[in-house]
């Protein structure tokens, strides 16, 4: 079965260091591996520390191999820090942010620009100020597609519906951490987003911002302790199974999380972070594997023991299937 790798997007937020250091040479190799494998969407933001700068430098270095027309850049605006006071959705800042991003990314147009984490500000700032200015930039050819990103799906849907009612539907909607082993809320919203005219739906963070990785959960992760404890129990189960079955090198909770998340086929792009070329290869392998397994639609692992392990994990995480953490957080 041939896989359409363009349905995977490279999340370049990891270039900014939030998930550990990344050398510039590794970033260049990562972008080369992605573009060379037909991954064409590169996602970043000025909020992700120096991610735009480092991605832009890599693309500049690789321009003889990969011309600008061979990939799409998705960046964001409106969020420039952790707290709500660090948000600015004013029309002037929209224009300045687009220009700054183009400068950092060494390009004279941006394929996609999203209003970043729209739940942190009043909805009217998004629909009455930021989005009208972005659609104006789209008419001028500076921005090719306009959209929003965020965590609470009800907020994303409400904005999409407002835009549809105004005859200016969103091109793109990016949702993160809403379809993975511990949360399956996104499928309830995808048909409604389609009805609101959203052309491209992006699902980000199949590992739930590192919660489902084999490494320790990042200390800043907002998931409640009960969920983190359940995930730790799942990690122990997978580690034990892998050790007993000689699969310590190729089986982890993270690989099983990707098997599940990547098999959901009602979105247009799955966004996955990678900061080394080997991580890109692993993501491609995971996507190909997920297309065969189809776990999200009732498929099963061919190995009975692995299927039993998967069912244990689903039972442990089942109580959290509709859980979401507060966004914005109380201290923002």
Buried (B, 14 or more C-beta within 10 A) or exposed (E): EEBEBBBBBBBBBBBBBBBEEBEEEBBBBBBBBBBEBBBBBBBBBBBBBBBBBBBBBBBEBBEEEBEBEEBBBBBBBBBBEBEEEEBBBBBEBBBEBBEBBBEBBBBEBBBBBBBBBBBBBEEEBBBBBBBBBBBBBBEEEBBBBBBBBBBBBEBBBBBBBBBBEEEBBBBBBBBBBBBBBBBBBBEEBBEBBBEBBBBBBBBBBBBBBBBBBBEEBBEEBBBEEEBEEBBEBBBEBBBEBBEEEEBEEEBBBBBBBBBBBBBBEBBBBBBBBBBBBEBBBBBBBBBBBBBEBBBBEEBEBEEEEBBEBBEBBBEBBEEBEEBBBEBBEEEB
